[in-house]
Amino acid sequence: MATIHARKFITADPEKCVGCGVCEYICAFEKEKAFNPLKSRIRVVRLDSVINLAVACRLCEDAPCVAACPRDALTQSEETGIILVDEDKCNGCGWCIEACDYGAITLHPDSKTVIICDLCDGEPKCVEWCPEEALDFVSKDILAQKARITVVKKLFQEAIKSLS
């Protein structure tokens, strides 16, 4: 019987992310040999003055970005879930960018083709280099488990307060 590994993706903890942008710089350097965040496959989104969140491809099942591409420039690996970009077919129309619910696809500033996180062959450098340890490389099952644990801890703390 074949073992199916859960697809892993990069996620960020907004309580730890300080918006430093190290993830963007290390990604751009790893992929482009340039310290230019516009060439990064991960983005720091500043939601307000104190809440920051790094966003990368979530490897959606039946990825809407792949379905939206009118030139069939995007394909999804059945094994890893990684979205592959055929730069010869991509004309930078942006349909995939619009289709992505996570804002994880961007246009390369020079080539004008889309760039998407490829997880650095399973060893994401952004996760490795995050100084706040705000990034994690997890499956959706592990992420859901962590969320449940967080909720249970909060409920427990509230129950203790109400007993005081």
C-alpha positions as CSV (number, residue, x, y, z in Angstrom):
1,M,0.0,0.0,0.0
2,A,1.5,3.4,-1.0
3,T,2.0,6.0,1.6
4,I,0.5,9.4,0.7
5,H,2.3,12.3,2.3
6,A,0.2,15.3,3.3
7,R,1.1,18.4,1.2
8,K,3.1,20.8,3.2
9,F,3.1,24.6,2.7
10,I,4.4,27.7,4.5
11,T,2.3,29.4,7.1
12,A,2.9,32.4,9.3
13,D,2.0,33.1,12.9
14,P,0.7,36.7,13.0
15,E,1.5,36.9,16.7
16,K,5.2,36.3,16.0
17,C,5.6,38.0,12.6
18,V,7.1,41.5,13.0
19,G,7.1,42.3,9.3
20,C,10.9,42.5,9.1
21,G,10.9,41.1,5.5
22,V,13.9,38.7,6.0
23,C,11.8,36.0,4.4
24,E,11.3,38.2,1.3
25,Y,15.0,39.0,1.0
26,I,16.2,35.4,1.6
27,C,13.7,34.1,-1.0
28,A,14.7,36.6,-3.6
29,F,18.4,35.8,-3.0
30,E,17.8,32.1,-3.1
31,K,15.8,32.3,-6.4
32,E,17.3,35.3,-8.1
33,K,20.6,36.0,-6.4
34,A,19.3,39.5,-5.7
35,F,18.2,41.1,-2.4
36,N,15.0,42.5,-4.0
37,P,11.7,41.7,-2.3
38,L,9.9,42.3,-5.6
39,K,11.5,39.1,-6.8
40,S,10.4,37.1,-3.8
41,R,7.9,34.2,-3.8
42,I,6.7,35.1,-0.3
43,R,5.2,38.5,0.7
44,V,4.9,40.3,4.0
45,V,1.5,41.8,4.2
46,R,1.0,44.6,6.8
47,L,-2.6,44.4,7.9
48,D,-2.3,47.4,10.2
49,S,0.4,49.1,12.2
50,V,1.0,46.1,14.4
51,I,-0.3,43.0,12.5
52,N,2.0,41.5,9.9
53,L,1.6,38.2,8.0
54,A,3.9,36.5,5.5
55,V,2.0,34.9,2.6
56,A,3.1,32.1,0.3
57,C,1.3,29.6,-1.9
58,R,-1.0,27.3,0.0
59,L,-1.0,24.5,-2.6
60,C,-4.7,24.5,-2.9
61,E,-6.4,21.3,-4.1
62,D,-7.9,22.0,-7.5
63,A,-5.9,25.2,-7.5
64,P,-8.0,28.1,-8.9
65,C,-4.9,29.8,-10.3
66,V,-4.3,26.8,-12.6
67,A,-7.9,26.7,-13.7
68,A,-7.9,30.5,-14.4
69,C,-4.9,30.5,-16.7
70,P,-6.1,30.9,-20.3
71,R,-2.8,29.8,-21.7
72,D,-2.3,26.7,-19.7
73,A,1.0,28.1,-18.4
74,L,0.3,26.8,-14.9
75,T,0.2,23.1,-13.9
76,Q,0.1,21.5,-10.4
77,S,2.3,18.6,-9.4
78,E,0.1,15.7,-8.4
79,E,2.8,14.5,-6.0
80,T,3.8,17.7,-4.2
81,G,1.0,20.2,-5.1
82,I,3.5,22.8,-6.2
83,I,2.3,25.1,-8.9
84,L,4.7,25.0,-11.9
85,V,5.0,28.0,-14.3
86,D,5.8,27.5,-17.9
87,E,7.5,30.9,-18.6
88,D,7.2,30.3,-22.4
89,K,3.4,30.1,-22.2
90,C,2.9,32.8,-19.5
91,N,2.2,36.3,-20.9
92,G,1.6,37.9,-17.5
93,C,-2.1,38.5,-18.0
94,G,-2.7,38.2,-14.2
95,W,-5.8,35.9,-14.3
96,C,-4.0,33.6,-11.9
97,I,-3.2,36.5,-9.6
98,E,-6.8,37.4,-9.4
99,A,-7.9,33.8,-8.8
100,C,-5.6,33.3,-5.9
101,D,-7.5,33.6,-2.6
102,Y,-4.3,34.1,-0.7
103,G,-2.5,36.8,-2.7
104,A,0.4,34.4,-3.1
105,I,1.1,34.9,-6.8
106,T,3.0,37.9,-8.1
107,L,4.4,39.2,-11.4
108,H,8.2,39.2,-11.7
109,P,9.3,42.8,-12.2
110,D,11.7,42.0,-15.1
111,S,10.3,39.0,-17.0
112,K,6.6,40.0,-16.4
113,T,5.7,36.3,-15.9
114,V,4.2,35.0,-12.7
115,I,6.2,33.7,-9.8
116,I,4.9,31.3,-7.2
117,C,6.6,29.6,-4.2
118,D,8.1,26.3,-5.1
119,L,9.1,25.4,-1.4
120,C,12.8,25.4,-2.2
121,D,12.7,21.6,-3.0
122,G,11.1,20.9,0.4
123,E,13.5,23.0,2.5
124,P,12.0,26.5,2.4
125,K,14.8,29.0,3.1
126,C,12.3,31.6,4.5
127,V,11.3,29.2,7.3
128,E,14.9,28.5,8.0
129,W,16.0,32.1,8.2
130,C,12.9,33.7,9.9
131,P,14.5,35.5,13.0
132,E,11.2,35.4,14.9
133,E,10.4,31.7,14.0
134,A,7.1,33.0,12.8
135,L,7.1,30.8,9.7
136,D,6.3,27.1,9.7
137,F,6.3,24.4,7.1
138,V,3.2,22.3,7.8
139,S,0.4,20.3,6.3
140,K,-3.2,21.5,6.7
141,D,-3.9,18.7,9.2
142,I,-1.1,19.9,11.5
143,L,-2.2,23.5,11.1
144,A,-5.7,22.6,12.1
145,Q,-4.4,20.7,15.1
146,K,-2.3,23.7,16.2
147,A,-5.4,25.9,15.8
148,R,-7.5,23.5,18.0
149,I,-4.8,23.5,20.7
150,T,-4.7,27.3,20.7
151,V,-8.5,27.5,21.1
152,V,-8.5,24.9,23.9
153,K,-5.8,26.8,25.8
154,K,-7.8,30.1,25.5
155,L,-11.0,28.3,26.7
156,F,-9.1,26.8,29.6
157,Q,-7.7,30.2,30.6
158,E,-11.1,31.8,30.4
159,A,-12.6,29.0,32.5
160,I,-9.9,29.5,35.1
161,K,-10.6,33.3,35.2
162,S,-14.3,32.7,35.6
163,L,-13.6,30.5,38.6
164,S,-11.5,33.1,40.3
